Amino acid sequence: MKNYEDIINDSPFILNHLISLKETHDYYLKQFLKETEINYSQYYMFMLLYYEPDVNQSDIAKACFMNRSGVSRTFSEFEKKGLIIRKINPNNKREYVTTLTEKGLKTARFLEEKEVEWDNMICDELNLSRGELLDLLSKLSMKSLNFNRETF
């Protein structure tokens, strides 16, 4: 019977390696999410608030492949936990301006630190810096996106 390492080493497809990276990353991340009030399904939406502070709920829903009501429910949870503050946008009464509280910023910085640690561990034996690897992955992602847009 093949073990997991053999399957990874013998895989002829990029996608298998990307899936393996995602799964091992998720396992790593979940160990640190236990120390926060964020669950895994909320993680990307929470970090998007950290990296894109002016983003609205509709944009978050699109970026996280969710519907607006799901984002709204999650944001209500974040508010109850003291991680965010939502105020009605004075320029658009149907939209909220959402900001991280000090507690939310502390949580996001902790999770960002763990992400950078993981990234650096992944890059440790490569002849690429973290930035170079991110640039390469970004190019691959955009190539795939553009291919699908042009083809289908």
C-alpha positions, 0 to 999 in steps of 0.5 A: 500500500502506498503512503501519502509521501509516495503519492505526493512524490509520484504525482504527475500533476500540478493540481495534486501538489497544490491540493496537498499544500492546501490540505497541509496548510489547513491542518497547520492553520487550524492548530492556531485558529483554536487559539482565536475566536475565528473558525476555519470557515470564517478565516478568509473573510476575517483576514480579508477585512484585515488586508482590505479594510475598505471592502464592503460585504458584497465584495467579501461575499464574491471573494469568499464565494458566499452569499451576502446573508452568510457574510452578514451572519458571520459579521454579526458573530464577529461583532458579538465577539468584539472583533469588528465594528459595523457602522452605516456608510454615511455615503450609502445608507444600505452599506456598512463600513466594517473595521476591525477592533483592537481585539480583531487587529490583534487576532489578525496580526497573530494569524498573519504571523502564523501564515508568514511562518508557514510560508517561510517554512515552505520556502526554506529549502527552495532557491526562492524567497517568499516574495518570489514564490508568491509572484510565481504562484500569482502568475500561475493563478492568473494564467489559469484564470485567463485561460478559463475566461478565454476558453469557456 
